[in-house]
Amino acid sequence: MHDWAAGPFVCVCVLLASIPTPQTPLLRASLSPLHPASAGHPITGQQDAFRAFHPDLEFVGKFLKPLLIGELAPEEPSQDHGKNSKIIEDFRALKKTAEDMNLFKTNHVFFLLLLAHIIALESIAWFTVFYFGNGWIPTLITAFVLATSQAQAGWLQHDYGHLSVYRKPKWNHLVHKFVIGHLKGASANWWNHRHFQHHAKPNIFHKDPDVNMLHVFVLGEWQPIEYGKKKLKYLPYNHQHEYFFLIGPPLLIPMYFQYQNMMTMIVHKNWVDLAWAISYYIRFFVTYVPFYGILGTLLFLNFIRFLESHWFVWVTQMNHIVMEIDQEAYRDWFSSQLTATCNVEQSFFNDWFSGHLNFQIEHHLFPTMPRHNLHKIAPLVKSLCAKHGIEYQEKPLLRALLDIIRSLKKSGKLWLDAYLHK
C-alpha cells in the first residue's frame, strides 16, 4: 500500500477512517450495513460509493478484507436511516444498464488523439518562438498555446487518475504519473489523495478539501451565517465576489497548488512523483532557456501557470460552488452527487473546453466511466431524477460561469447580514 498504490481505494478508506462523528465512533463508521465490508466479506456489500471508484472489486477486496472487524448490530444507531432505499435500488439498476450498454468500455483512439493534440500544442509552441523569435507577440502566443496544452493535459490526467481508460488499474496509474508528472510537473499521489476526498463527499465541509477555503471565501448558506454569528471577519466577505478575480483564478495554480505539490512530494517522500515532476521542469527549461535565459524562463513558466489557473478555476467551480454546500447530511450516493453537482450544455467546444466535465453529474455518479460515454448515460440519469423528483440542473456555459459570481455575492450578503444583525 506504499505510495497510495491502490489508488482511490486507499484515499477513500483513509477518508472514511479519519472522519469520525459524535453519532458514529471511528470503528462503528466502518461497520455500516451499507458498507462494503458488511455481510462477512469486503466486496459482497452494496455500498455505492465503494463500487463507484473501483472497476476491479476482487483486487481491492484483498486489501479491505483484513480491515473487517464485524457487523453492526441491528439495534445500533446508523447513519443510513435517512437514505432512500428506492433511489438506491433504482441507481443500482441504472448502473447495471450502463454496464450492459458497454458504457464503461474505452475507445482508446479517443484518448490517443487527446494525447496527440497535447503534444501537437507543445510542438507548435516551441516552433512559434523558434521561428519568430522571443519578441512580445511570439512569446504571448506561445504562452497561450502552452496554457491550452497544460489545461488539456489536466483533463487527460483526470481520466487516468479515475482509472477510466484501461481495464487494469496499474496501467492507469502508470500513464497517470506520466501525464500529470512529465507533462504537468505535478504529483499523482497528491492529486489522488485530494481529488477522491472531493468525490466521496462533494461540497461537504470538513470532508471535501475543495470547499476548504482557508477563511478566504465563505460558501453556501450555512458557513457565511455561522461566520457572521461568530463575528468572524478574516476578510470583507461581502466583497468576495469582487476580490475573487484578484486572488482566485490568478493564484490557485501558480501559488497554492504548486506549493502544495512540492511540499507533499518532499514531506511524504514521494520520490517517484518527484522524479516525474523534475523531468517536466528539466524538459521545460532545456526547451526555453536558449530563448529567455534562466530567469526569463522561470517568469515565462509562471505566466503560463497564471493563464492555466484561470481556465481551471472557472471550469471546475461552475459545476460545484453554485450548488448546495453544507455539513454532512448522510444522503444516498445518487442524491448526494445530484445535490452537489450541475451540468453545462453539450457542444463540441464545451466538451473540449471542460474536458467533458460539463457532464459533471454523470461523472460524479460514474467516475470510472470514460468521458466520451457520459453523454450516452445522461438521458437515463435525467429520467431517474424526474422519477424521484430530484432536480437535474443543466445550463449554458456563460450562465454557469456567471453563477459563480452570483453565488459568491449571495453568500457574502448572508455573512454581512448575520455579522451585523445576529
Salt bridges, closest charged atoms under 4 A:
ASP3 OD2 - HIS2 NE2 3.52
ASP48 OD1 - ARG92 NE 2.89
GLU76 OE1 - ARG28 NH2 3.04
ASP80 OD1 - LYS83 NZ 2.81
ASP90 OD1 - LYS86 NZ 3.72
ASP90 OD2 - LYS387 NZ 2.91
ASP90 OD2 - HIS388 NE2 2.71
ASP100 OD1 - LYS96 NZ 2.92
GLU122 OE1 - ARG283 NH1 3.41
ASP159 OD2 - ARG371 NH2 2.74
ASP208 OD2 - HIS198 ND1 3.03
ASP210 OD1 - ARG194 NE 3.40
ASP210 OD2 - HIS198 ND1 3.48
GLU221 OE2 - LYS410 NZ 3.23
GLU242 OE1 - HIS239 ND1 2.90
GLU242 OE2 - HIS241 NE2 3.79
ASP273 OD1 - LYS177 NZ 2.55
GLU308 OE2 - LYS184 NZ 2.58
GLU324 OE2 - ARG331 NH2 3.02
GLU328 OE1 - LYS201 NZ 2.85
GLU328 OE1 - LYS207 NZ 3.13
ASP351 OD2 - HIS356 NE2 3.85
GLU394 OE1 - LYS382 NZ 3.53
ASP403 OD2 - LYS395 NZ 2.92
ASP403 OD2 - ARG399 NE 3.60
ASP403 OD1 - ARG406 NH1 2.47
